[in-house]
């Protein structure tokens, strides 16, 4: 006997509002990134160019999030039994990989300039950094209002916060160059930006990788799930317990539950199924679950259990 429970997940902030916040941030960052590239080329500042590279990854992350939201909104049908909900996870993984590539390119150039520093104008660096801090404060404020339980939105938000720290470092480097003329402050600040990009890339690849490889969500302890299920009256054993995430806010569970044979004779099994599902929703916030209820005698007919 099996039964699957489906509930629509509600969010404090609607999908349409999330799209609006992301679109606002995308326009802000795109305009600033173009201006930063121009100033970086004119002033010869690598730190500004590295910031622009990071901004490019942010623009890609937000554009990818918007694209993934549109795909995820498609209804399930045909062979796409869960719809396109994992599009946001693929987008997050792609953004993490992009961050790795950008950080590698900028890191190599920063090391080269650290060894042989070219002349850098500190004034434009300071001005652009201050504007960057302001732009990223507005962008972070906008995304903080969106639904950050989504890996896409949270990834975009973390990109913006990383940029904010990077621009603070850029401002410090510009001040040092203006005050002392020490050009190596520019590649040193670039390496700080690289470290921040690597940190953001690792977080995105780690979280998206857990979903794509169907690991159990970090917030769900499988031993606790097993204990709760076993504590339900008339449950003799549980096996083949699997918990995974279809997408960042959709944990899913399947499990075989062994009941006393009498539960199938007296019609008590449906009440036990209700109790099991209520346990998952109440204790673990898992609303999508599939149970196979079995009598103890069924074990001899089911190879490969675990």
N, C-alpha and C positions, 0 to 999 in steps of 0.2 A: 504494500500500500504506500503510495507516495502522494504528496500534496505540495504544491508550491505557492507561496504567498507573495503577492505583488502589491506594493504600495508606491505611489508617487512620492518622491522626496521633495519636501518643500524647503525653501530657503528664505531667510529674512530679506534678502535682496533678490529681485527677479532677474532672469536672464537678460531681459531687455535693458535693465538698468546697468548690468555689468558691461554689456556691449557699449553703452553710451560712455561709461567711465573709461573703458579701454580705448575707444575712438578718440576721446579728448586727449588722453595721454599720448596716443600715437601721433596726433597732429603736432602736439607740443614738442615731442622729442625729435620728430622728423625735421621740423623747422630749425630747431637748435642745432641738430647734427650737421646740417648743411652749412650753417654759419660757422660752426666750429672747425670744419674741414678747411674752409676758406682762410680763417685766421691762422690755423696750424701751418698751412702751406706758406702763407706770407711771413709768419714769424719764425718758421723753422723749428717749432716746438714738437718734439716727439710725444711728450706727455699729453698735449692736446690731441694729437693724432691718435694716440692710444685710447684716450677718452672717447674720441669719435668712433673708434672701432668697437668699443664697448657699447656706445650708444646704438651703433648699427645692430649689434646683437639684441639690444633691448627692443629696437623697432621691429626686428624679426620675431622676437618673442611675443610681442603684443599683436602683431599682424597674424602670427600663427595661432594665437589664442582666439582671436576673432574668427578666423577660418575654422578652427576646431569647434567653437561654439555652434557655428552654423551647421556643421556636419553632425555634431552630437544631438542637435535638435530634431534630426530626421527620425521618423517613426520606424520601429522595428518592422521587418517584413521579409518574406522569402528566406534566403539563407542567412540574412543578417538578423539573427534572433534577438540580439541585444542592440540593434540599430548600429549607429556609428559612434557610440559613446567613448570608445577608446581613442578616438581621433585626438582628444586633448592630451592623452598620454604620449602618443607618437610625436605630437608637437613639442611637448616638454622635453622629450629625449633628443629631438633634433636641435632644440635650442641649447641644451647642455653640450652637445657635440660641437655646435658652432662656437660656443664660448671657449672650448678647448683649443680650437684652431686659431681663433683670434688671439688668445693669450700666448700661444706658442710663437706666432709671428711677431707680436709686440715684444715679447720677452727676449727673443733673439736680437732684435734691433736695439732694445734698451741696453743689453750687454755690450753690443758693439759701440754704442755711443758712450757707455760708461768708460770704456777703454780709451776711446778717442772722441771726446765731447766736441761737437760743433758749436758755434756761437748761437745763443738763444736770446730772444728779446723777452724780458720778464714782464714788461707792462701789459702786452696783449694777453699773456697767460693769466695774470691776475684778474683782468677784466672778464675774460671768458669764464674763468673759474667761478667768479661771483655770480654771473648770470646762470651758470650751470647749477649752482647750489639753489638758486631761486626756482628754476624750472623744475628741478627734481623734487623740491619741497612741495610744489603744487601737484606734480604727478603722483607723489607718494600719498598725499592727502586724498586725491581722487580715488586711487586704487584701494586705499584703506577702507573706503566705503563700499567696495564691491564684496562679493561672496568669496572669501579667501579659503574656504574649504575645498575649492577647486584647485587642483595642482597647477593648472594653467594660470589662473589668476594669482595664486601665491607665488608661482615662479616669476611672473611679470613684476609683482610687487618687490620681490627680493632683488631683482635686477635693478629696480629704481633705487632701492635703499643702498645697494652696492655703489651705484653711480654717485649717490649723494656723498658717501664717504670718499669716493675717488676724487670728486671735485674739491672737497675740503683739502685733500692731500695736494692736489694740483695748485690750489691757492697758496698753500704753504711753500711749495716749490717756487712759484712765481715771486713771492715775497723775498725768498732767499736770493734768487737771481738778481732782483732789482737792488737789494741791499748790499750784496757781496760780489755779484758777478760770477758766482760759482755755478758754472753750467751743468756740472754733474748732478745738481739737485733735480734736473729735469728727468734723466733716465732713472734715477733712484725712485722718484715719484711714480714713474711708469711701471717699475717693478712692483710697487705697492698695488697699483691697479691690476697688474697681472695676478698677484696673489688673491685679490678679491674676486677676480673673474674665475680663477681655478676653484675657489671655495664655492661660488655660486654654481659652477658647472658640476662639481661633485654632488651637491645637494640635489640638483635636477636629475642627473643620471642615476643616482642612488634611488630616489623615490619613484621615478618612472620605471626603472629596472625592476623594482619589487613588484610593480603592477604587471608589467609585461611578462615576467617570469612566474607570475601567479603565486607569489609568496603571500603568506597570511599578513593582513594589515598589522602594523606595529602596535596599534592600540588594542589588539585582540590577543589574549593569552590562550592558546589552545588547551593547555592543561586546565585552566579555569572553565573554559567552555565545556570540556569533557566532564569535569566535576559537577557543574550545574545540571547537565543533562542526566547524569547518573543519579543525581539526587531527586529526580522526578519519580513519583510513586509508580510502581510496576515496571520501571526500566531496569532490565537485568544487565545490559551491556551496550556499549556503542563502539562502532568501528567504521573504517573508511570515512573518517572525518576530514573534510576539506574545507578550507576557508580561503577565499581569494577576493580580489577587487576587480570588478569589471572596469571601473574608472575610479577617480580619486574619492568620490563620495557615494560609491555603490558597493559595499561589502556583500559578498554572497557566500552561502554555506550549503553544503550537502553532507548527509551523514546517514548511516544505517543504524537503526535503533532496535535492539533486541528486547522484546516484551515477553512476559509470561504467556504461555499458550492460552490461558483462560481469558485473556483480554480480547482474543479474536472470537471466542465462543459466546461471550456475554455482550458483545457489541460495545465494549469499553474503549476500544482503540481510538475512535475519533476524539474523545475527551482528552486522552493522553497527548494526541497530536496538538490539540489546542494549547495544552499546558506547555509543551515543548516550544512552540512558536512564541508564546507569551514570554517564556524565559529568555529567549534570544533577543526579542525586541526590548524587553525591560532592562536586561543586564548588559547587553553587548551592542545594542542599536543595530542589529542585523535584521532587516525586514524581508530580504529576499533569501528564502531558505527552501530546501527540498529534503524531505525525510522519507526514508524507506523503512517502514515498520515491518519487523520480521519476528516470527516465533523462534524460540530457541532451537527447535528441530531443523530450521532452515540452514543452519551452519554447515551441515554435511553436503548441501547442494550449492555452496557458494565458495569456489576456490579463489585464492588470491586476496583474501581479506587482510586488513592491516589496521 
